[in-house]
Amino acid sequence: MVEQVNGEAMPAWQLARRQRIVEAALRALESQEYEQIQIRDVAQAAEVALGTLYRYFSSKEHLYAAVLQEWAQFGRASRARAGALTPEERLRKRINGVIRAFERQPQIFKVYVLLQTSVDPKAKALLAEFAASAKASLVDEFDSADASQAQDAAIMLWSIIHTMLIQAIYHGGTMREARRVAERFIDLLSPRLLSRG
């Protein structure tokens, strides 16, 4: 996505300023819950005026949708596709990585859940991009299946992970149980969608 302010592509210095804001917002989330974060504190940490922050982000929700994207991009950049692994091993490694990432930073998952109800159109658009990217990364793991099977399997697997993370983060469940259920689903898929390749 080409970043824009007032409909025009941002020059490098504006992109750098926007990045500082996103990084300051992510740091704030690492030390406190989303509801406790004040946008003026994020602006101060990013060394920009509050009005300047709002030139880049229409709302706190828009800002934190951008934080989610940044967090996901960092995860994708640090994840190399292991060619020596079978499709099933790659999928298990990917799912374990997703669950582990949310286990380390449950506040990121909480923001994702909270943003589901956002009415800010810019936040909704970034959240839709985040979800599409997450789904596409799972679909890629089913490269030996046909496209519609891969899409359906990715949707089902993300739904299982999402449900189990809700249970672990909000209702006293465990990440171990989330892993177990995701692994069991992969066991069920394996003979059909992951045995080729």
C-alpha positions as a printed Julia matrix, in Angstrom:
197×3 Matrix{Float64}:
   0.0     0.0    0.0
   1.39    3.42  -0.98
   1.1     5.7    2.03
  -0.73    8.94   1.41
  -1.58   12.13   3.23
  -4.39   14.2    1.72
  -4.44   11.93  -1.34
  -0.77   12.43  -2.26
   2.12    9.98  -1.87
   4.3    10.8    1.14
   7.89   11.92   0.69
  10.58    9.98   2.56
  10.7    12.39   5.53
   6.95   11.99   6.09
   7.22    8.21   5.85
   9.98    8.34   8.46
   7.83   10.5   10.75
   4.87    8.15  10.3
   7.13    5.2   11.12
   8.27    6.93  14.33
   4.64    7.32  15.36
   3.85    3.66  14.66
   6.94    2.52  16.57
   6.06    4.75  19.54
   2.53    3.32  19.55
   3.9    -0.23  19.49
   6.25    0.55  22.4
   3.31    1.98  24.37
   1.38   -1.25  23.77
   4.3    -3.29  25.08
   4.01   -1.6   28.47
   0.27   -1.01  28.9
  -3.14   -2.13  27.71
  -4.67   -0.5   24.64
  -7.44    1.15  26.66
  -4.89    2.9   28.9
  -2.84    4.36  26.06
  -3.33    8.07  25.48
  -2.68    9.33  21.96
  -1.0    12.47  23.33
   1.56   10.23  25.07
   2.24    8.4   21.79
   2.72   11.75  20.05
   5.11   12.89  22.77
   7.12    9.64  22.56
   7.32   10.04  18.76
   8.39   13.67  19.2
   5.53   15.07  17.13
   2.67   17.41  17.96
  -0.7    15.8   18.61
  -2.13   17.59  15.56
   0.7    16.18  13.44
  -0.12   12.65  14.6
  -3.72   13.18  13.52
  -2.56   14.26  10.06
  -1.26   10.69   9.63
  -3.89    8.75  11.58
  -7.56    9.64  11.79
  -8.07    7.9   15.14
  -6.45    5.72  17.77
  -8.02    2.74  16.0
  -6.43    3.76  12.68
  -3.05    4.1   14.38
  -3.28    0.68  16.03
  -4.43   -0.97  12.8
  -1.15    0.37  11.36
   0.69   -1.04  14.4
  -0.81   -4.46  13.66
   0.45   -4.29  10.09
   3.9    -3.25  11.26
   4.0    -6.1   13.78
   2.92   -8.62  11.14
   5.49   -7.36   8.61
   8.25   -7.76  11.17
   7.12  -11.36  11.74
   7.09  -12.09   8.0
  10.51  -10.55   7.49
  12.07  -12.65  10.24
  10.51  -15.87   8.98
  12.43  -17.69   6.26
  10.75  -20.45   4.32
  12.63  -23.66   4.99
  13.03  -25.54   1.71
  14.15  -28.78   3.34
  10.88  -29.19   5.24
   7.85  -31.06   3.92
   4.65  -29.04   3.36
   3.23  -30.51   6.57
   6.34  -29.61   8.59
   6.31  -26.07   7.15
   2.65  -25.63   8.12
   3.24  -26.92  11.64
   6.21  -24.58  12.01
   4.17  -21.62  10.71
   1.23  -22.29  13.05
   3.5   -22.77  16.03
   5.17  -19.46  15.14
   1.84  -17.63  14.95
   0.69  -18.96  18.31
   4.09  -18.26  19.89
   4.05  -14.66  18.58
   0.67  -13.99  20.19
   1.76  -15.81  23.33
   4.72  -13.42  23.65
   2.56  -10.38  22.93
  -1.06  -11.13  23.83
  -1.8    -7.4   23.82
  -1.38   -7.47  20.01
  -4.12  -10.09  19.75
  -6.32   -8.05  22.09
  -5.93   -5.02  19.82
  -6.82   -7.18  16.82
 -10.01   -8.31  18.6
 -10.92   -4.78  19.7
 -10.43   -3.37  16.22
 -12.99   -5.8   14.8
 -15.69   -3.37  15.93
 -14.02   -0.21  14.64
 -16.18    2.18  12.64
 -13.18    4.18  11.38
 -13.05    3.41   7.64
  -9.26    3.81   7.54
  -8.81    1.41  10.46
 -11.22   -1.03   8.82
  -9.27   -0.88   5.55
  -5.92   -1.56   7.28
  -7.48   -4.34   9.34
  -8.87   -5.93   6.16
  -5.36   -5.79   4.63
  -3.93   -7.38   7.78
  -6.5   -10.19   7.66
  -6.0   -10.78   3.92
  -2.24  -10.93   4.37
  -2.54  -13.39   7.27
  -4.88  -15.58   5.24
  -2.63  -15.43   2.17
   0.37  -16.54   4.23
  -1.58  -19.61   5.37
  -2.86  -20.32   1.85
   0.77  -20.35   0.67
   1.46  -23.27   3.0
  -1.12  -25.38   1.14
   0.75  -25.06  -2.15
   0.17  -28.75  -2.99
  -3.64  -28.33  -2.8
  -5.86  -26.72  -5.41
  -6.68  -23.04  -4.86
 -10.18  -23.45  -3.44
  -9.1   -26.21  -1.05
  -6.14  -24.08   0.08
  -8.43  -21.08   0.69
 -10.94  -23.14   2.66
  -8.25  -24.9    4.71
  -6.61  -21.56   5.55
  -9.95  -20.07   6.67
 -10.7   -23.1    8.85
  -7.22  -23.14  10.37
  -7.26  -19.41  11.15
 -10.73  -19.81  12.69
  -9.43  -22.56  14.97
  -6.38  -20.53  15.96
  -8.52  -17.43  16.58
 -10.99  -19.35  18.74
  -8.24  -21.02  20.75
  -6.39  -17.72  21.26
  -9.61  -16.13  22.54
  -9.92  -19.04  24.97
  -6.28  -18.75  26.09
  -6.05  -14.96  26.37
  -9.51  -14.09  27.68
 -10.92  -17.18  29.36
  -8.12  -18.92  31.24
  -7.25  -21.48  28.58
  -3.67  -22.24  27.64
  -1.49  -21.72  24.61
  -0.55  -25.37  24.94
  -4.18  -26.29  24.29
  -4.26  -23.86  21.34
  -1.25  -25.64  19.86
  -2.74  -29.07  20.52
  -6.01  -28.28  18.73
  -4.22  -26.63  15.77
  -1.89  -29.64  15.51
  -4.87  -31.99  15.59
  -6.51  -30.1   12.74
  -3.29  -30.38  10.72
  -3.31  -34.13  11.44
  -6.79  -34.27   9.89
  -5.73  -32.22   6.87
  -2.44  -33.93   6.27
  -3.49  -37.03   4.34
  -5.56  -34.96   1.95
  -3.89  -31.6    1.43
  -0.31  -31.86   2.66
   0.93  -35.26   1.52
   1.93  -34.12  -1.95
   5.03  -32.04  -2.58
